[in-house]
Amino acid sequence: MTALFMAVLDSFIVVVAGPSIVADLHASDSDVQWVLAGYQLSYAVFIITATRLADLYGRKGIFLLGVTLFTLSSVACALSPNAGGLIAARVVQGLGAALMVPQVFAYVTVLVPAARRHSVYGVLGIVMGMATIGGQVVGGLLIGADLFGSGWRLVFWVNVPIGVAMVLLAVRHVPKTASAATRGLDVPGVLVLSAALFLLVLPLIQGQEAGWPGWVRACFAGSAAAFGLFVALERRLERRGGDPLVPLTLFGQRSFSLGLVLVLALYALIYSYYLVLSVTLQQGLGMSALGAGLVHTPAATAFFVFSMVASRIIPKHGRRVLEVGAIVLASGYLATGLLLMSGPRITPLLVIPTLVLQSVGGGLVITPALNTVLSRVEPESAGVASGILSTAQQCGGALGVAVIGAVFFGSFRPAAAGRVAAAGHAFAVASFGTFVIAVTAGVVVFLLPNRPKEAE
């Protein structure tokens, strides 16, 4: 759980650290974007391969390798003398996250009895949600503390003692497991899938910044072709009795396929919304990293409380919990947009109530979503299923940032209306955009099976 929290936190904590990095390293906006993108790109591209390596060579060894790499690269991030060094260290850090995170999901599926699994998935959902929302709070507090004059570097130094403790404890307490069904590594599948994911995620991350040039469309076309080739290779390998990188039969399970769509939509919302909120607070309202982080505190508290509620009531009420959560979540985004469009000048106190409303809905739908995706997966497929889930989270995040980021920055015109008014208008438009995605997620929720497998 600690490994999962660190990996997700580091996807978000850098958002609030961006202005400090620019000031200290004299970095450009593009440099800061790549500090975020480098981590996300290597994380997304390597996850499924890392899960297969764990199935083949043992989850404990791969988990320890991932934690070690993540910790050492955190040191490199904290010591980076320039933007180039920080970006390179973040790419390696994303690789470490890809190695360690899927093992968390796999261990839950393999070690926890089916009857108790829903409660553990509930904890997983809480951990991921708190890392997502709390990243803004933790980042603001660490940068505001400025211990020993470390500034933004403290957001990376904090990983080091935690990482060392994790390695020492994992060596003693984490059991050795592997998948007996995995006979070898599908190297052609690894290469083609990695290329497909790279060609998909790179333009999502860089397209808006670059103005959506021709190479972005070429990347999308290449990604579609690579995914088609990957499916053909996997089917051919299955027909020949081989061991494919991704068993395509997983996607024949309705709960798994719909759950992945739900995860894509939810993480498109979360990644994009908290990015544009951070920009609104810091660049629009001129708040400090600490002040921006504190604005998130009531929402983070609400998310934690209602995630706990969801984990307790989901066994009895099933899909109804997600349905209520999806409706409340969408209502929160719609309320924010309508409130800001009605005329008031944006202030932190104005948006905190609707942020809390969003977090109430998010706590009820995000936490049970993990159970929905993984509850029907057989233990022998736990590793690759968790890898696909983690890949969906990263791809959803990249997609959300690309779409909502384009909506926000296309509406943010400070020269015409003044920075505060322009930020309020752009944030309102972005809220309507996220409302549309939230409605899509809600439709998927109503199509899900009503009960986890173990409850039937």
N, C-alpha and C positions, 0 to 999 in steps of 0.2 A: 504493500500500500504506500509506503514511503517513496519507493522508486517511482511509482505511478504519479504521486503528488509532485515530485520534483520535475519529472519530465513534462507534465502538463503545465505546471507553474512557469517553467522556463520558456514556454511558448508565448506567455502573456506578460511576464514580468518586464520584458524588454520594451514593451509598448510604452509604459510609463517612464522608462529610463531614456527613451529616445532623445529628448531635448538636452539632457545632461551629457549624453555621448557626443552629440553634435558640438556642444560648447567645449568639452574637454579635448576631444581628438581632432577638432576642426573638420569634422566629417560632413559630407554632403547629405542631402535628403536621400539620394540613391544609396549611399553607403549604409545609412540607418535601415533602409528598407531591406538591404541584403543581410544585415545582422539578423533580422527576423526571417527572411526568406531562406538563407543558407541552412538554418536549423530545420525549418519546415520541409525543405526540399529533400535533404538527405534522410530525414526521418520518414517521409512518405515513401520514397523510392525503395528503401532497403527493408521495410518492416516485414513483408511477406517472406522474403529470402531469409531474414533472421529467424523467423518462426520455423522454417523448414530446417535450418541448421540446428536449431534447438531440438527438434524432433529427432534429428539424425544423430547428433553428438551429445545430447543431454541438456536439459533445460538449466540445470544448476550452473554448469560451466559457462554457457552463453550468458546467463543472467549476471554472473560475477564479472565476465568480460565487459558487458555493457555498463555496469555500475562503475567499474574501474575507469573505463574510457570516458564516461560522462564526468567523473570526478576530476580526472587529469585535465580534460579539456576545459572544465570550469576554472581551473587554475590558470590555464593559458588565456582564457577570456579575461580574467581579472588582471593579468599582467600585460595585456596587449598594449603595445606602445602606439599603435596606429589603427586606422579603420580596417586595413587589409588583414592585419594579424587577427583582429577580432572576428572578422567574417570567416576566415579559415578555421579558427577555433570553434566557431559556432557550427560549421559544417560537421566537424568531428563530433561535437556534442550531440548533434542530431543523430549521428550514426550510433553513438552510445545509447541514446534513448530508444532507437529502433531495436537494439539488441535486448534491452531489459524490459520494456513495457509489455510486449506480447506474452512474455513468460508469466506475468502476473495473472492475466486472464486464463492462461492455460493451466496454471497451478490450481486456480479456483475450480475449474471444470474437472480436473483430474483427481484432486484430493478431497473435495467437499462433497458429501452425499447429496443426491439430487433433492431430497426433502428439505435440506438446509441451504441450498444454493441461492435461493431467492434473497435471503437475508444478507448473504455475503455480496451478491450483486448490488444490493442496496447500499452497502458500505462503499463498494467501488464507485457507484454513481455519486455518492456524497463526496468522496475524495476527489473525483474528477471535477465535479461542479465547483467545489470550494477552491480547488487550484485554479480553475478558470476565472471565477469571479474574484477570488481572493488575491490573484496575481497583481491586480491593480493596487489593492490595499497594502499587500506586503512590499511591493516595489516602492510605493510612495513612502512607507515607513522607513525602509532601509536607506533610501536615498536621503530622506529628511534627517535621519540619524547622523549620517556622514561621519561614522566612527573612524578615528585616526585620519581624517581627511580623505577617506576612500571614495566618497561620492557614489557614482553609479557602479563602481567595481564591487561594492558590497553585495549587489544582487547575485554576483557569481561566487564571491568568497563564501557566502552562506552555504553553498552546496558542498563545500569541501569537508568540513567536519561530519556532516550528515552522511556523505558518501563513504568516508572512511569507516564510520560506525556501521553502515549497512554491509560493507564487505566483511568486516569482522563477525558480525552477527549471522550473516547469510552462510558463511563458511561452516558455522556450527549448527545452525538450525534449519536451513532450507534443504529439503530432501532431494536426492537425485531421481529424476524421472526422464523418460524418453518415450517416443512413440514406437511400439514394436512393429507397427505396420509400415513404417518408413524404411525403404530399402536402399535409397540413394538420392543424390541431389540431381534434380532435373536442370542441368546446366543451360540447355537451349531455352527452357522456360524462364529461368532466372534472367538471362540476358534480354530476351524479348520483353518480358514484363517490366523490367527495370527501365528499358528504353521507352515503353509505352507510358509509364508513370512519369518519367522525366519530361517527356514531350507534352504531357497533360498539365503537370503542376507548374512547370517553368513559365509558360505564357499566362497562366492564371495569376501568378505572383507578379510578373513584370509587365503584363500587357497594358494595364491602366497607366502605369508610370511612363511607358514608352509611347503611349498614344495609339495603341492597337495597330501597329504596322503590319506589313505583309507577312513577316516571319512568324507572327503569332498565329495567323491562319494556317500557315504551312505546318507549324508544330501541331496544331489541333488535328489537321488532316493526317499527319504522320502518326500521331497517337492513335487515332481511330484505326488506321491500317495495322499498327503494331498490336493493338488489342485483338483485332480480327485474326492475325497470324498466331497470336498466343492461344486463342481458343482452338484454332485448328490443330496446333501442335499438341495441346493437352488432350484433345479428343483422340488424336492419332495414337498418343502414348497410352491412353486408357485402353483402346482397342487392342493394342499389342501386349497388354498385361503389364505395362510399366507402372511407375510410381510418379504421377504428375505433381508438379509444384502446387497446384490448386485443384482439388477434386471438384469438378464442375457440378457433381450431384448436390453439393451444398446449396447451390442456387435454385435447386428444385424444391427446397423447403420454403413454403410460403412465409413462415414466420421469420426466417433468416433473411430472405430477399427483401421483404417489406421493412424489416427492422433496419437493414442497411440503408435503405432510402430515408428512413426516419432519422438515422444517425447523420447522414449527409446533410439533411435539412437543418437539424438542430445545431450542428456545429458550424454550418454556414451562418446561422443566426448569431451564435455566441461569439465566434472569432471576429466577425465584421462589426457587430454592434459595439462591443467594448473598445475596438480600435477607434471607431469614429467618435465614441463618447470621450475617449482620452484626448483626441485631437480637439474636440469641441471645448473641453474644460481647460486644456493647457494653451492651445494656440488661439482659441476664440475668446475665452474668458480670462486668459493670462494667469491661470492658477499654477501653483507650484506642483511638483510631483507628489509631495505629501498631501497637499490640499485635494488634488484630484483623487488620490487614493482613498482619502477619508470619505469622499462623496459616495464611494462604493460600499462603505461599511454597513449601512442599514440593509442594502440589497443582499450583501453577502450573508448577513445574519438571517434574513428571511429565507434565503435559499437553504441554508443549513437546517433551519427548523423544519421546513416543509419537505426537505429530503428525508429527514428522520421520520416524519409523519408518513411519507409515501412508502418507505421501507417496511413500516409496520402494518399498513393497511392493504398493501397490494396483494398479499396471499388471499385475503377474504374478498376483496372487491374487484380484483383483476383489472381488465382493460378500462373499467370506468374511471380509475384513478388517472390514467393517462389522458382520457377524454376530457376530464375536468381541467387537468393541467394544461392541455393544449389550448383549450378555450380561454383560460385565464391568461396564458402567455401571449396569445394573439391580441387579447383585449388590452394588455399592458402596452404593446407597441402602438396599437391604434390610439389609445388614450394619450400617449406621449405626442404623437403627431398632431392630433386634433387640438391638444392644449397649446402647443407652440404655434400652430397656425392661427389660433383664435386671437392672437395679438399680444400677449404678455411678453416682455423682454426675458430671455432665458436667464435663469439663475440656478445655482445648485439646489436651493430649497424648492424650486418649482418642479424639477424633474425627479427628485428623490422619491416622492410617493409613487409615481408610475414605474420607476425602476424597481421599487419594492414589489409592486404588483406583478411585474415580469418575473421576478425571482420566485415569487410564490408559485406561479405556473411552471417555471423552469424546474423547481424542486420536485414538483409532482410528476413531471413528464420525463425529465432527463434521467433521474435515478432509476425508474423502472425500465427505461429503454434498453439498458444493458441486459437485463434479465430476458426481455423480449427477444433480443437478437441471439443470445447464447443458450437459452434454457433448453432448446431442443437439439442442440449439437451433441453428437456422441463424443465420449472422451477421446477416442482415437483421432478425431478431427479438431480437438480443442485448440491445438497450436495454430493451425492454419486459419481457423475461423477467427481467432482473436487477432491474428495478423491482418486479415481482411477488414475486421472492425476498426482497428487502429488506422489502417490506410484510408478507410472511409472518413474517419474523423479529420485527418489531415487534408484530404482532397476536398471535403466539405468546407473546411476552414478556408482553404485557398480560393475556392469558388465564391464563398460568401464575401471575402475581402475584395475580390475582383469586381463583383457585381455591385455590392453596397458601397464599396470604396469609390467606384466610378459614379454612382448616384450622388454620393455625398460631395466629392470634390468637384463634380460638374455643377453642383448647386451652390458651392461656397465661393462667393464673390465679394470679398471684403472691401475691395476698392470702390464698389458701387454703393454698398449699404453700411459700411463700417464693420469692423471685425466681429463684434458681439452679435449684432443683428444678423450678419451673414452666417455666423456659426449656428445661431438658433434656427434660421430658415433651413440650412443644409441638414441639420440634425433632425428636423421635423420630416423633411423629405426622405431621409434615410430610415426613419421610423416607419413611414408608410411602406417603404420597400421591404423592410424586415417583417412587417405585418403580412405581406403577401406570401413570403416564405413560411411564416408561422402557420398561415391557413393551409398551405400545402402539407406541412407536417401534420396538422390536425386531420386532414383527409386521410393520410396514411394511417394514423392512429386508429380511426374508425374501421379500417380494413384488417387490422391485426386480429389474430386469434384471441379469444376472450380470456383464456387462462394459460399460465405457464404449463409446460408439459407435466411437471411433477404434481400439479394441482388437479389434473384431470382424473 
